[in-house]
Amino acid sequence: MSPDQAECWIVDLIRNAELDAKIDSEHNCVVMRGTSQSIYEQVMERTRDLNMRSATLAQNLQTVLNEARKEKEKKERAALEEE
């Protein structure tokens, strides 16, 4: 692969992957910048995760409570039948 072909391939890769990078022709290297989330984005992501975990926890708690109620009813019926 020629240097020109390699450069075109790298440019296409950067564009298609939507990377924050540039080609430094002087030093023959690709300079990539790190992407960091803003504080707002971090808070929103963590809040979204927290909402999902809270909903899952509430659903699991409801399931456990329903199972406990059923078990209690079974014990009460068994006690009434023994009498």
Phi and psi restraints in degrees (value plus and minus 20) as a CYANA .aco file:
   2 SER   PHI     -96.1   -56.1
   2 SER   PSI     140.7   180.7
   3 PRO   PHI     -78.1   -38.1
   3 PRO   PSI     -57.0   -17.0
   4 ASP   PHI     -86.8   -46.8
   4 ASP   PSI     -61.7   -21.7
   5 GLN   PHI     -84.6   -44.6
   5 GLN   PSI     -60.7   -20.7
   6 ALA   PHI     -83.1   -43.1
   6 ALA   PSI     -61.2   -21.2
   7 GLU   PHI     -84.4   -44.4
   7 GLU   PSI     -62.7   -22.7
   8 CYS   PHI     -83.0   -43.0
   8 CYS   PSI     -59.9   -19.9
   9 TRP   PHI     -84.2   -44.2
   9 TRP   PSI     -62.9   -22.9
  10 ILE   PHI     -86.5   -46.5
  10 ILE   PSI     -61.5   -21.5
  11 VAL   PHI     -80.4   -40.4
  11 VAL   PSI     -65.5   -25.5
  12 ASP   PHI     -81.9   -41.9
  12 ASP   PSI     -61.3   -21.3
  13 LEU   PHI     -80.8   -40.8
  13 LEU   PSI     -65.1   -25.1
  14 ILE   PHI     -83.0   -43.0
  14 ILE   PSI     -63.5   -23.5
  15 ARG   PHI     -86.5   -46.5
  15 ARG   PSI     -67.6   -27.6
  16 ASN   PHI     -87.0   -47.0
  16 ASN   PSI     -54.6   -14.6
  17 ALA   PHI    -107.8   -67.8
  17 ALA   PSI     -23.2    16.8
  18 GLU   PHI      32.1    72.1
  18 GLU   PSI      26.9    66.9
  19 LEU   PHI    -104.8   -64.8
  19 LEU   PSI     132.6   172.6
  20 ASP   PHI    -112.8   -72.8
  20 ASP   PSI      65.7   105.7
  21 ALA   PHI    -167.3  -127.3
  21 ALA   PSI     141.9   181.9
  22 LYS   PHI    -165.0  -125.0
  22 LYS   PSI     139.7   179.7
  23 ILE   PHI    -118.2   -78.2
  23 ILE   PSI     105.7   145.7
  24 ASP   PHI    -117.0   -77.0
  24 ASP   PSI      79.7   119.7
  25 SER   PHI     -89.2   -49.2
  25 SER   PSI     -50.7   -10.7
  26 GLU   PHI     -82.2   -42.2
  26 GLU   PSI     -65.2   -25.2
  27 HIS   PHI    -119.3   -79.3
  27 HIS   PSI     -17.9    22.1
  28 ASN   PHI      32.8    72.8
  28 ASN   PSI      33.6    73.6
  29 CYS   PHI    -167.4  -127.4
  29 CYS   PSI     145.4   185.4
  30 VAL   PHI    -124.6   -84.6
  30 VAL   PSI     108.4   148.4
  31 VAL   PHI    -124.2   -84.2
  31 VAL   PSI      98.1   138.1
  32 MET   PHI    -130.7   -90.7
  32 MET   PSI     116.2   156.2
  33 ARG   PHI    -119.9   -79.9
  33 ARG   PSI     119.5   159.5
  34 GLY   PHI     -91.6   -51.6
  34 GLY   PSI     122.5   162.5
  35 THR   PHI    -120.9   -80.9
  35 THR   PSI     107.1   147.1
  36 SER   PHI    -139.8   -99.8
  36 SER   PSI     123.1   163.1
  37 GLN   PHI     -98.7   -58.7
  37 GLN   PSI     125.0   165.0
  38 SER   PHI     -91.1   -51.1
  38 SER   PSI     142.5   182.5
  39 ILE   PHI     -78.0   -38.0
  39 ILE   PSI     -60.8   -20.8
  40 TYR   PHI     -79.2   -39.2
  40 TYR   PSI     -66.2   -26.2
  41 GLU   PHI     -83.2   -43.2
  41 GLU   PSI     -59.6   -19.6
  42 GLN   PHI     -83.7   -43.7
  42 GLN   PSI     -64.8   -24.8
  43 VAL   PHI     -83.3   -43.3
  43 VAL   PSI     -63.4   -23.4
  44 MET   PHI     -82.7   -42.7
  44 MET   PSI     -62.1   -22.1
  45 GLU   PHI     -85.5   -45.5
  45 GLU   PSI     -64.4   -24.4
  46 ARG   PHI     -87.8   -47.8
  46 ARG   PSI     -56.2   -16.2
  47 THR   PHI     -85.9   -45.9
  47 THR   PSI     -61.2   -21.2
  48 ARG   PHI     -81.0   -41.0
  48 ARG   PSI     -65.0   -25.0
  49 ASP   PHI     -82.8   -42.8
  49 ASP   PSI     -61.2   -21.2
  50 LEU   PHI     -83.5   -43.5
  50 LEU   PSI     -61.9   -21.9
  51 ASN   PHI     -81.2   -41.2
  51 ASN   PSI     -63.6   -23.6
  52 MET   PHI     -85.9   -45.9
  52 MET   PSI     -63.6   -23.6
  53 ARG   PHI     -85.9   -45.9
  53 ARG   PSI     -57.9   -17.9
  54 SER   PHI     -85.1   -45.1
  54 SER   PSI     -61.4   -21.4
  55 ALA   PHI     -84.4   -44.4
  55 ALA   PSI     -61.3   -21.3
  56 THR   PHI     -84.1   -44.1
  56 THR   PSI     -62.6   -22.6
  57 LEU   PHI     -82.2   -42.2
  57 LEU   PSI     -63.9   -23.9
  58 ALA   PHI     -82.9   -42.9
  58 ALA   PSI     -61.0   -21.0
  59 GLN   PHI     -85.3   -45.3
  59 GLN   PSI     -63.6   -23.6
  60 ASN   PHI     -84.0   -44.0
  60 ASN   PSI     -59.6   -19.6
  61 LEU   PHI     -84.2   -44.2
  61 LEU   PSI     -62.2   -22.2
  62 GLN   PHI     -81.5   -41.5
  62 GLN   PSI     -61.0   -21.0
  63 THR   PHI     -83.1   -43.1
  63 THR   PSI     -64.5   -24.5
  64 VAL   PHI     -84.0   -44.0
  64 VAL   PSI     -62.2   -22.2
  65 LEU   PHI     -83.3   -43.3
  65 LEU   PSI     -62.5   -22.5
  66 ASN   PHI     -82.9   -42.9
  66 ASN   PSI     -61.7   -21.7
  67 GLU   PHI     -84.9   -44.9
  67 GLU   PSI     -59.8   -19.8
  68 ALA   PHI     -84.9   -44.9
  68 ALA   PSI     -60.3   -20.3
  69 ARG   PHI     -83.5   -43.5
  69 ARG   PSI     -63.4   -23.4
  70 LYS   PHI     -82.5   -42.5
  70 LYS   PSI     -62.8   -22.8
  71 GLU   PHI     -83.8   -43.8
  71 GLU   PSI     -61.3   -21.3
  72 LYS   PHI     -83.3   -43.3
  72 LYS   PSI     -62.7   -22.7
  73 GLU   PHI     -82.9   -42.9
  73 GLU   PSI     -59.7   -19.7
  74 LYS   PHI     -82.2   -42.2
  74 LYS   PSI     -62.7   -22.7
  75 LYS   PHI     -85.5   -45.5
  75 LYS   PSI     -60.3   -20.3
  76 GLU   PHI     -84.8   -44.8
  76 GLU   PSI     -61.5   -21.5
  77 ARG   PHI     -85.2   -45.2
  77 ARG   PSI     -61.2   -21.2
  78 ALA   PHI     -83.7   -43.7
  78 ALA   PSI     -58.4   -18.4
  79 ALA   PHI     -87.3   -47.3
  79 ALA   PSI     -59.5   -19.5
  80 LEU   PHI     -87.4   -47.4
  80 LEU   PSI     -57.3   -17.3
  81 GLU   PHI     -90.0   -50.0
  81 GLU   PSI     -49.9    -9.9
  82 GLU   PHI     -92.6   -52.6
  82 GLU   PSI     -48.3    -8.3
